[in-house]
């Protein structure tokens, strides 16, 4: 269950979740939220996501999705950029 702040953030960026039914948008997983915002969101959306969840939490979700799966849903340039970004800005990244 998402917090009211996350639900509001999703509502403000609902156009990024165009393929998700309206009645299910508010309760999407944090993994799906991070993936969508990092892949399709603008800089302001990414900054706000970091403020909502915390940069370390976003980095953990990103790492698990990128390095513990056979199929990765992040675009290659996005994956490369945020991998470098988190290495520089999150202590302990990459997580083991």
N, C-alpha and C positions, 0 to 999 in steps of 0.2 A: 504494500500500500504506500503510495507516494504522499509526501507532505503537501500541505496547501501551496507552499512556495513552488515546489516542483510542478504541481498541477497547473499553476498559473503560468509558469515558464513554458510548459507544453502547449497550453492554450494560445499563448502569444506566438508560438512557432509551429502552430498546427499545420501550416502549409508544407512543412518539411515531412510530415507524417501522412501525406495524402493517401497512401495505400492502406492506412489503418482505419478501421471503422470508427466513426465519431464517438460512439459509446464506449470504446475500449482505449481511447487515446490517453485518458488521465491515469490509467493503471498500467502503462507500459513498464517494462523492466528498466532498471538503471543501465544495464548492458546495452539495450536497444537505444535508450536515450543518448548515451555517450557515443555510440557508433554513428547514429544519425547526425548529431550535432557536429562531431568532428569531421564527418564526410561531407555534409551539405551546409552546415551553418556558417555564418559570417563571423568575423573577429569578435564582435560584441556578444554574440550568442555563446561562443567558446569561453570568453572571459566570465560571462554570467554563470555558465555551467561550472567553471572552476570555483566560483564563489559559493554556489549552491552545494555542490558535493565535496568540494575540497580538491586541490590539485593532486594530492596523493591518491585519493580514492579514484579519481578519473584515470590516473596513470596505472593503478592496479587493474582496473577494468580493461583498459586498453591492452595492457601486457597479457592478461589472461586470454583475451580474444585474439591477439596477434600471434602469440608464441605457444599456445597450448592446444591449437586446433589444426586440423588438416586443411580446412577451408577457411580463408580469411575474407571477411566482408569489407575491410577497409580498402580504399583505393591505394595503389602502390605509392604515389607521391604523398598522400596523406599519412600513410603508415610510416614512411621514411621521415617525414617532417616531424611528426609527433614522437617518434622514437628518439630522434636527436634532441628535440625539445625537452622531453622528460629526462633524458640522460643528463642534461645540463641543469635542470631546475628542480629535480626531485631527488633528495638524498636516498641512496640505496637502490635506485633504479639502474639496471633492470633487476626486478625481484627474482629470487630463486626459490 
